[in-house]
Amino acid sequence: MILAFLSDFGLKDPYVGIVKAVVLGINPALRIVDIGHQVAPQDVMGGSFVLGSAFREFPSGTVFLAVVDPGVGSQRIGLLAVTERYTFLAPDNGLLSMVFRYSKKVTCFSIENSHYFRHQVSNTFHGRDIFAPVAAHLSLGVEPHFFGPPCPDPIRRLPWPEPVIRDQYIEGEVIHIDGFGSLILNIPADLIQHRKPVSKQFKANIKGMELSILSTYSDAAKGKPLALIGSSGFLEIAVNQGNAAEVLDAGVGEPVVVWNKYGVTR
């Protein structure tokens, strides 16, 4: 079985290795795949986006351990969420919002059974003391309901900034900045692709700069900004061999308008 691990722990400190050590101490045969550990500290929305972009690439039966937990030690509950293909462990702080968005059926349990926790449980490291051992026991076949009762709604979901579609343009915004400094927007590819005329007729305007929507990074000159459909399935603003966030001095929440002279309807 695969355990896919996402966190904001970074790679400077021993936290990632400690969590893996706890998991492997219970199930040495488990395969651990790192989704990433460079989510900005406490950036729950960023973690939700990264997890939402990655999880559907994994084979059925994968267990996901996701820890971006600014409320660690508080009254927020630990979630065990079961979808059609996967199982997720995460704090109930909105980190699974994108998972819920892309999953048709989700059953959630509150992680409460301390029999499966480490002793003692630190108030500052639930990733090690609660989520890691629960993940390991899940991988050994313990059924989800043994970890706690069904979790009543409302499960925390982060507000998703839906793009606004007008007759002649789409209003969107930056929702994530990746490690290359590319600005990922809340405008999914299907609002641009498969439209008539083709996407090359579309322009993206950010901070007064008009950019053509191109096919790949090298379609722009080195150091020049462009717009394109990224691998995550969303429109993004990038700089060829550069950092768009720095070049454009733009961050999460920056408004972007996409338009073409023919209108945006199909």
Sequence and secondary structure as in RCSB ss.txt:
>XXXX:A:sequence
MILAFLSDFGLKDPYVGIVKAVVLGINPALRIVDIGHQVAPQDVMGGSFVLGSAFREFPSGTVFLAVVDPGVGSQ
RIGLLAVTERYTFLAPDNGLLSMVFRYSKKVTCFSIENSHYFRHQVSNTFHGRDIFAPVAAHLSLGVEPHFFGPP
CPDPIRRLPWPEPVIRDQYIEGEVIHIDGFGSLILNIPADLIQHRKPVSKQFKANIKGMELSILSTYSDAAKGKP
LALIGSSGFLEIAVNQGNAAEVLDAGVGEPVVVWNKYGVTR
>XXXX:A:secstr
 EEEEEES  SSSSHHHHHHHHHHHH TT EEEEEES S TT HHHHHHHHHHHGGGS TT EEEEE  TTTTSS
  EEEEE SS EEEEESSSTTHHHHHH S  EEEE   GGGS SS  TT HIIIIIHHHHHHHHTT  GGGG  B
  S          EE SSEEEEEEEEE TT  EEEEEEGGGTTT SS GGG EEEETTEEEEEESSGGGS TT E
EEEE TTSEEEEEETTB HHHHTT  TT EEEEE TT S  
